């Protein structure tokens, strides 16, 4: 275009400068607004992702010691390779540190083929790790053992030099033990496979059992559809008893629960609260529960099988939120790939 008027040229230059000035000011305003409104990315904005730890692990027992989260899982491989246990610690549920071989069969002389399903608790400045070993059957050596350490990360050593429970009582194989501290500081242990669950009372040193009022050492409390993996916690004065159903090698492995007024039940099944999602993972089960002290925040820590995995032994550990309705019933847990937000213990 040829501009034939000097006045017209000056007018066009002036207009161009004005437009540029306005455009620049608008961009600066947008940048300033974005900077002002952008959220500060704190640690709580981080997500754990699922699985939360690397490697093949199952049967996770999660617990809080001081200001640190801990997960004690089974090393999930062929049975004759499950001869050691690792642990994992985290300040925030997102960043996890591996503690290798906190316990193995070189320190448990009576355990020769496998160790699995750890159950952990602290007492009197000691840390205890209960475990199942040898997949015991009637007349065989094996069952539930106890180990002890001075720190949560071990190393753990054999407390008894033999199993705490080795016999088959009430049809319950001595595996999958969970140690529960009641409100009155009594320690109970729930355990059992083969579709039966017993509860026993532990003595103060965890070296033996205390008889119940009727003189018995074992009390069967098996709820409907129970298979294995018991867990217990108290909320608002109610006892929440949880267990795994279905076959551990299949996609239908799942978690159900019951509520009672005392640690012995009866436990009437409420329903399923954890199960597979065919779009995310299968075989979701054998769990534990984390409760943030002084809050109503709960997390379910469990294992599941990736969709692409065909080996029945290969499972991974995951964490998702667990919530309740207004009547205190547990809402079905949604399994996710995202996991949970970082949560510091304060």
Secondary structure, DSSP 8 states (H G I E B T S, - for coil): -----HHHHHHHHHHHHHHHHHHHHHHHHHHHHHHHHS----GGG-B--SSSSSS-EEEEEEEEETTEEEEEEEE-S-GGG--EEEEEEESSSSSEEEEEEEEETTT-TT--S-EEEEEEEEETTEEEEEEEETT--TTSS-EEEEEEESSTT---EESSSS-SB-S-BTTBBS-S-EEEE-TTS-EEEEE-BTT--EEEEE-TTSSSEE--TTS-S-EE---TT--EEEEEEEETTEEEEEEEES-TTSTT-EEEEEEESSTT----EEEEEE--BTTTEEEEEEEEEEE-TTSS-EEEEEEEEETT---TT--EEEEEEE-B-TTS-B------SS--B-----
